[in-house]
């Protein structure tokens, strides 16, 4: 095996020390304009199948624990932080329809969405403000982040499960029940109550 070249070593060191995932462009600027694409490919191949892997999420690269070994690193006591149903639904809508405005999220959900719901998702780093929609009022629009892809082990939004996969997992049952009239959902009702949203992620 040939020893790694200096650019490859520099890329490896930069990603290892980085506080957040980095794009190839950011790495190149950090390393004085070097062509980092071959180094990234070589490192990804080198770490494939090892205890840690070099992966790309969206357009950013970072090291992560091999998925099949993650259980070995979990602490015996974990602080379980769960999303409310409203936050889960909002996140799913944003992931599948981004970029979307709050009004568009509410139109799909059929109820108003409390401001705290989107705040929780932004604090978790899973969504971001993606600009403003051209039109009356220029509403803020939201999109997912590389942190969202990394948390759920997705390379891109193309890897999101399809409708049939969601249905097979039983995740569409409550939604389909609503549209079937089995639950009474009033459009334009009071905003979702978000108890303890500050403790959710």
Buried (B, 14 or more C-beta within 10 A) or exposed (E): EEEBEEBBEBBBEBBEEBEEBBBBEBBBEBBEEBEBEEBBEBBBEBBEEEEEBBBBBBBBBBBBEBEEEEEEEEEEEEEEEEBBEBBBBBBBBBBBEBBBBBBBBBEBBBBBBBEBBBBBBBBBBBBBEBEEBEEEEEBBBBBBBBBBBBBBEBEEBEEBEEEEEBBEEEEBEEBEEBEEEEEEEEEEEEBBEBEEBEEBB
